[in-house]
Each structure stands twice: as structure tokens, then as C-alpha cells.
Amino acid sequence: MLVSEENESVIEVDTVHSGKYIVTFDPLDGSSNIDCLVSIGSIWGIFKKPDDAVYPFDPKIALQKGTNMVSAGYALYGSATMM
């Protein structure tokens, strides 16, 4: 399952290609700052899909505590790119 601020609903991956993780992301965090030449970036968080989750998945399984996060990151774009 993929969850993005840019989409109103979750993006479900079919059962053949689905894995054991839920990825949440904002591809262009701070995009309203592009006109100001302020740095923008991409943020993401990865959660483990609950073992008892069944397809089609309830979108609420993406709402988990931050302590359940497996990985997270932020890539900053501007005059210099940092990860």
C-alpha cells in the first residue's frame, strides 16, 4: 500500500506484487516554496503491514504509531542536494 499527500485515496498494489510494507510519502514537501528559491524535498516513512491484514486492505492499516516505523527519510533539494 502506498499513501501520499498528493492522492485522496491509498494506492493499493495488487496481491501478486504486494510486499510486507506500507510506504507513506510526500514527493515534493514544501512545493509552495519553489517560487521563492527555498529548498524543497521528499519525505517518506515505511511501516510493516500487519500480519493479519487481508486484501483488499482497509486504508486504516496505514494509520500506525510512529514507534512502528521501520524507516524514514528526507531528501532536500535546492542549490545543494542532501540526503
DSSP file (Angstrom, degrees, kcal/mol; ACC not computed):
  #  RESIDUE AA STRUCTURE BP1 BP2  ACC     N-H-->O    O-->H-N    N-H-->O    O-->H-N    TCO  KAPPA ALPHA  PHI   PSI    X-CA   Y-CA   Z-CA
    1    1 A M              0   0    0      0, 0.0    22,-2.3     0, 0.0     2,-0.4   0.000 360.0 360.0 360.0 135.1    0.0    0.0    0.0
    2    2 A L  E     -Ab  11  23A   0      9,-2.7     9,-3.1    20,-0.2     2,-0.5  -0.955 360.0-168.4-116.0 134.8    1.3    3.5   -0.9
    3    3 A V  E     + b   0  24A   0     20,-2.8    22,-2.6    -2,-0.4     2,-0.4  -0.986  10.6 173.7-127.3 123.6    0.0    6.6    0.8
    4    4 A S  E >   - b   0  25A   0     -2,-0.5     3,-1.2     5,-0.3    22,-0.2  -0.968  40.1-134.2-131.8 146.1    0.7   10.1   -0.5
    5    5 A E  T 3  S+     0   0    0     20,-1.2    21,-0.1    -2,-0.4    -1,-0.1   0.771 108.2  63.6 -62.5 -25.3   -0.4   13.5    0.5
    6    6 A E  T 3  S+     0   0    0     19,-0.3     2,-0.4    -3,-0.0    -1,-0.2   0.676  97.6  63.0 -75.2 -18.4   -0.9   14.1   -3.3
    7    7 A N    <   -     0   0    0     -3,-1.2    -3,-0.2     1,-0.1     4,-0.1  -0.877  69.2-147.1-112.7 140.8   -3.7   11.4   -3.6
    8    8 A E  S    S+     0   0    0     -2,-0.4     2,-0.3     2,-0.1    -1,-0.1   0.780  87.1  34.1 -74.7 -26.0   -7.1   11.4   -1.9
    9    9 A S  S    S-     0   0    0      1,-0.1    -5,-0.3    -6,-0.0    -2,-0.0  -0.833  95.6 -91.2-125.2 165.2   -7.1    7.6   -1.5
   10   10 A V        -     0   0    0     -2,-0.3     2,-0.7    -7,-0.1    -7,-0.2  -0.316  33.3-123.8 -71.4 157.1   -4.5    5.0   -0.9
   11   11 A I  B     -A    2   0A   0     -9,-3.1    -9,-2.7    -4,-0.1     2,-0.4  -0.914  27.7-154.6-102.9 111.9   -2.7    3.3   -3.8
   12   12 A E        -     0   0    0     -2,-0.7     2,-0.4   -11,-0.2     3,-0.0  -0.732   4.2-144.4 -91.8 134.1   -3.2   -0.5   -3.5
   13   13 A V        -     0   0    0     -2,-0.4     5,-0.1     1,-0.1    -2,-0.0  -0.804  31.7-105.6 -93.0 134.7   -0.7   -2.8   -5.0
   14   14 A D    >>  -     0   0    0     -2,-0.4     4,-1.3     1,-0.1     3,-1.0  -0.159  32.0-106.8 -60.4 158.1   -2.2   -6.0   -6.4
   15   15 A T  T 34 S+     0   0    0      1,-0.3    -1,-0.1     2,-0.2    -2,-0.0   0.779 116.8  59.7 -60.5 -30.0   -1.7   -9.2   -4.4
   16   16 A V  T 34 S+     0   0    0      1,-0.2    -1,-0.3     0, 0.0    -2,-0.0   0.881 118.8  28.5 -65.6 -37.2    0.8  -10.6   -6.9
   17   17 A H  T <4 S+     0   0    0     -3,-1.0    -2,-0.2     2,-0.0    -1,-0.2   0.428  95.1 114.3-104.4  -1.3    3.2   -7.6   -6.5
   18   18 A S     <  -     0   0    0     -4,-1.3     2,-0.1    -5,-0.1    -4,-0.0  -0.378  43.9-167.7 -75.4 151.5    2.4   -6.6   -2.9
   19   19 A G        -     0   0    0      2,-0.3    -1,-0.1    -2,-0.1    -6,-0.1  -0.241  38.7 -85.9-116.3-154.5    5.0   -6.8   -0.2
   20   20 A K  S    S+     0   0    0     -2,-0.1    29,-2.9    28,-0.0     2,-0.3   0.162  94.4  79.8-108.3  18.7    5.0   -6.6    3.5
   21   21 A Y  E     - C   0  48A   0     27,-0.3     2,-0.5     2,-0.0    -2,-0.3  -0.899  60.9-145.0-129.3 156.5    5.4   -2.9    3.9
   22   22 A I  E     - C   0  47A   0     25,-3.2    25,-2.8    -2,-0.3     2,-0.5  -0.981  21.1-156.4-114.5 126.3    3.3    0.3    3.7
   23   23 A V  E     -bC   2  46A   0    -22,-2.3   -20,-2.8    -2,-0.5     2,-0.4  -0.919   8.2-171.5-110.5 124.9    5.1    3.3    2.3
   24   24 A T  E     +bC   3  45A   0     21,-3.1    21,-2.7    -2,-0.5     2,-0.3  -0.925  19.9 158.2-111.0 138.6    3.9    6.8    3.1
   25   25 A F  E     -bC   4  44A   0    -22,-2.6   -20,-1.2    -2,-0.4   -19,-0.3  -0.997  41.1-150.2-158.4 157.8    5.4    9.8    1.2
   26   26 A D  E >   - C   0  43A   0     17,-2.3    17,-1.8    -2,-0.3     3,-0.7  -0.935  19.0-160.1-128.3 106.1    5.2   13.3    0.1
   27   27 A P  E 3  S+     0   0A   0      0, 0.0     2,-0.2     0, 0.0    -1,-0.1   0.818  85.3  23.2 -63.2 -32.8    7.1   13.6   -3.2
   28   28 A L  E >  S-     0   0A   0     14,-0.1     3,-1.4    12,-0.0     2,-0.3  -0.613  76.0-173.3-134.8  76.3    7.6   17.4   -3.1
   29   29 A D  E <  S+ C   0  41A   0     12,-2.8    12,-2.1    -3,-0.7    -3,-0.0  -0.540  78.6  17.9 -69.4 127.2    7.3   18.6    0.5
   30   30 A G  T >  S+     0   0    0     -2,-0.3     3,-2.5    10,-0.2    -1,-0.3   0.693  76.0 150.5  84.8  20.4    7.4   22.4    0.6
   31   31 A S  G X   +     0   0    0     -3,-1.4     3,-1.6     1,-0.3     4,-0.3   0.739  63.6  69.7 -60.9 -21.8    6.5   22.7   -3.1
   32   32 A S  G 3  S+     0   0    0      1,-0.3     3,-0.3     2,-0.1    -1,-0.3   0.661  92.3  61.6 -68.5 -12.7    4.8   26.1   -2.4
   33   33 A N  G X >S+     0   0    0     -3,-2.5     5,-1.6     1,-0.2     3,-1.1   0.422  72.9  97.2 -91.1   0.6    8.3   27.4   -1.8
   34   34 A I  G X 5S+     0   0    0     -3,-1.6     3,-1.5     1,-0.3    -1,-0.2   0.899  81.0  53.9 -57.9 -42.4    9.5   26.7   -5.3
   35   35 A D  G 3 5S+     0   0    0     -3,-0.3    -1,-0.3    -4,-0.3    -2,-0.1   0.743 106.9  52.6 -63.9 -22.9    8.9   30.3   -6.4
   36   36 A C  G < 5S-     0   0    0     -3,-1.1    -1,-0.3    -4,-0.1    -2,-0.2   0.409 109.3-120.2 -94.3   1.5   11.0   31.7   -3.5
   37   37 A L  T < 5 +     0   0    0     -3,-1.5     2,-0.3    -4,-0.4    -3,-0.2   0.794  64.0 147.2  60.1  30.1   14.0   29.6   -4.4
   38   38 A V      < -     0   0    0     -5,-1.6    -1,-0.2    -8,-0.1    -2,-0.1  -0.715  57.4 -92.4 -91.5 147.3   13.8   27.9   -0.9
   39   39 A S        -     0   0    0     -2,-0.3     2,-0.3    -3,-0.1    39,-0.2  -0.243  44.0-172.1 -58.9 144.2   14.8   24.3   -0.6
   40   40 A I  E     + D   0  77A   0     37,-2.1    37,-4.4    -9,-0.1     2,-0.3  -0.781   6.9 177.4-126.1 173.5   12.2   21.7   -1.1
   41   41 A G  E     -CD  29  76A   0    -12,-2.1   -12,-2.8    35,-0.3     2,-0.4  -0.939  29.2-102.3-161.9-176.9   12.4   17.9   -0.5
   42   42 A S  E     - D   0  75A   0     33,-2.1    33,-2.7    -2,-0.3     2,-0.3  -0.976  29.8-166.1-121.1 135.7   10.8   14.5   -0.4
   43   43 A I  E     +CD  26  74A   0    -17,-1.8   -17,-2.3    -2,-0.4     2,-0.3  -0.917   9.5 174.2-121.1 150.0    9.8   12.8    2.8
   44   44 A W  E     -CD  25  73A   0     29,-2.0    29,-2.2    -2,-0.3     2,-0.3  -0.993  14.8-166.7-151.6 156.4    8.9    9.1    3.4
   45   45 A G  E     -CD  24  72A   0    -21,-2.7   -21,-3.1    -2,-0.3     2,-0.5  -0.992  10.8-152.7-141.4 143.2    8.1    6.7    6.1
   46   46 A I  E     -CD  23  71A   0     25,-3.0    24,-3.3    -2,-0.3    25,-1.3  -0.976  12.9-177.8-123.8 128.9    7.9    2.9    5.9
   47   47 A F  E     -CD  22  69A   0    -25,-2.8   -25,-3.2    -2,-0.5     2,-0.4  -0.891  31.3-110.7-120.1 151.4    5.7    0.7    8.2
   48   48 A K  E     -C   21   0A   0     20,-0.7   -27,-0.3    -2,-0.3     3,-0.1  -0.668  36.0-117.5 -79.6 134.7    5.4   -3.1    8.3
   49   49 A K        -     0   0    0    -29,-2.9    13,-0.1    -2,-0.4    -1,-0.1  -0.535  39.2-100.6 -69.3 134.4    2.0   -4.3    7.1
   50   50 A P    >   -     0   0    0      0, 0.0     3,-1.7     0, 0.0    -1,-0.1  -0.267  24.8-126.4 -57.1 142.2    0.1   -6.0   10.0
   51   51 A D  T 3  S+     0   0    0      1,-0.3    -2,-0.1    -3,-0.1     0, 0.0   0.793 109.0  52.6 -61.1 -29.2    0.3   -9.8    9.8
   52   52 A D  T 3  S+     0   0    0      2,-0.1    -1,-0.3     0, 0.0     2,-0.2   0.330  79.9 125.1 -91.7   8.9   -3.5  -10.2    9.9
   53   53 A A    <   -     0   0    0     -3,-1.7     2,-0.4     8,-0.0     4,-0.1  -0.494  43.2-162.5 -71.0 133.5   -4.1   -7.7    7.0
   54   54 A V        -     0   0    0     -2,-0.2     4,-0.2     2,-0.2    -2,-0.1  -0.933  26.8 -78.1-121.1 143.6   -6.2   -9.2    4.2
   55   55 A Y  S    S+     0   0    0     -2,-0.4     2,-0.1     2,-0.1   -41,-0.0  -0.609 114.9  48.7 -77.7 137.4   -6.7   -8.0    0.7
   56   56 A P  S    S-     0   0    0      0, 0.0    -2,-0.2     0, 0.0     2,-0.1   0.514  99.9-140.0 -71.9 139.7   -8.4   -5.7   -0.2
   57   57 A F        -     0   0    0     -2,-0.1    -2,-0.1    -4,-0.1    -4,-0.0  -0.407   7.5-120.7 -77.1 142.9   -6.7   -3.7    2.6
   58   58 A D    >   -     0   0    0     -4,-0.2     3,-2.4     1,-0.1     4,-0.2  -0.709  21.4-135.2 -75.7 124.0   -8.5   -1.4    4.9
   59   59 A P  G >  S+     0   0    0      0, 0.0     3,-1.8     0, 0.0     4,-0.2   0.737  98.4  76.1 -55.2 -21.4   -6.8    2.0    4.4
   60   60 A K  G >  S+     0   0    0      1,-0.3     3,-1.5     2,-0.2    -3,-0.0   0.682  75.5  75.6 -66.3 -16.3   -6.8    2.5    8.2
   61   61 A I  G <  S+     0   0    0     -3,-2.4    -1,-0.3     1,-0.3   -39,-0.1   0.700  86.6  63.4 -69.2 -14.5   -3.9    0.0    8.5
   62   62 A A  G <  S+     0   0    0     -3,-1.8     2,-1.3    -4,-0.2    -1,-0.3   0.663  82.7  86.2 -78.9 -15.8   -1.7    2.8    7.2
   63   63 A L    <   +     0   0    0     -3,-1.5     2,-0.3    -4,-0.2    -1,-0.1  -0.692  63.9 146.8 -88.4  91.7   -2.5    4.8   10.4
   64   64 A Q        -     0   0    0     -2,-1.3     2,-0.1     1,-0.1     5,-0.0  -0.815  52.7 -90.1-124.7 163.0    0.1    3.5   12.8
   65   65 A K    >   -     0   0    0     -2,-0.3     3,-1.8     1,-0.1     4,-0.2  -0.378  35.7-118.8 -68.6 150.1    2.1    4.9   15.7
   66   66 A G  G >  S+     0   0    0      1,-0.3     3,-1.5     2,-0.2    -1,-0.1   0.770 112.3  67.7 -60.6 -26.3    5.4    6.4   14.9
   67   67 A T  G 3  S+     0   0    0      1,-0.3    -1,-0.3     3,-0.0    -2,-0.0   0.668  93.3  60.2 -69.9 -14.4    7.1    3.8   17.0
   68   68 A N  G <  S+     0   0    0     -3,-1.8   -20,-0.7   -21,-0.0    -1,-0.3   0.490  78.4 120.6 -86.7  -3.9    6.0    1.2   14.4
   69   69 A M  E <   -D   47   0A   0     -3,-1.5   -22,-0.2    -4,-0.2     3,-0.1  -0.399  43.7-170.1 -67.8 132.7    8.0    2.9   11.7
   70   70 A V  E    S-     0   0A   0    -24,-3.3     2,-0.3     1,-0.3   -23,-0.2   0.817  70.6  -5.1 -88.2 -37.3   10.7    0.8   10.1
   71   71 A S  E     -D   46   0A   0    -25,-1.3   -25,-3.0     2,-0.0    -1,-0.3  -0.989  59.5-179.9-155.6 154.4   12.4    3.5    8.2
   72   72 A A  E     +D   45   0A   0     -2,-0.3     2,-0.3   -27,-0.2   -27,-0.2  -0.982   9.1 171.5-153.4 157.0   12.0    7.2    7.4
   73   73 A G  E     -D   44   0A   0    -29,-2.2   -29,-2.0    -2,-0.3     2,-0.3  -0.993  21.5-150.6-162.6 168.1   13.9    9.8    5.4
   74   74 A Y  E     -D   43   0A   0     -2,-0.3     2,-0.5     9,-0.3   -31,-0.2  -0.969   8.0-162.4-145.9 126.6   14.0   13.2    3.9
   75   75 A A  E     -D   42   0A   0    -33,-2.7   -33,-2.1    -2,-0.3     2,-0.5  -0.961  14.6-150.9-111.0 127.5   15.9   14.3    0.8
   76   76 A L  E     -DE  41  82A   0      6,-2.7     6,-2.0    -2,-0.5     2,-0.4  -0.860  10.3-166.7-104.9 126.7   16.5   18.0    0.5
   77   77 A Y  E     +D   40   0A   0    -37,-4.4   -37,-2.1    -2,-0.5     2,-0.3  -0.898  36.5  95.0-113.4 141.0   16.7   19.7   -3.0
   78   78 A G  S    S-     0   0    0     -2,-0.4   -40,-0.1   -39,-0.2     3,-0.1  -0.871  96.5 -27.4 178.1-142.1   17.9   23.1   -3.7
   79   79 A S  S    S+     0   0    0     -2,-0.3     2,-0.3   -42,-0.2    -2,-0.0   0.743 140.4  29.4 -68.9 -19.6   21.2   24.6   -4.8
   80   80 A A  S    S-     0   0    0      2,-0.0     2,-0.5     0, 0.0    -1,-0.1  -0.988  82.2-138.9-133.1 144.7   22.7   21.6   -3.0
   81   81 A T        +     0   0    0     -2,-0.3     2,-0.3    -4,-0.2    -4,-0.2  -0.910  24.8 178.0-107.7 129.6   21.1   18.2   -2.6
   82   82 A M  B      E   76   0A   0     -6,-2.0    -6,-2.7    -2,-0.5    -2,-0.0  -0.956 360.0 360.0-130.0 147.8   21.4   16.3    0.7
   83   83 A M              0   0    0     -2,-0.3    -9,-0.3    -8,-0.2    -1,-0.1   0.295 360.0 360.0-129.8 360.0   20.1   13.0    2.0
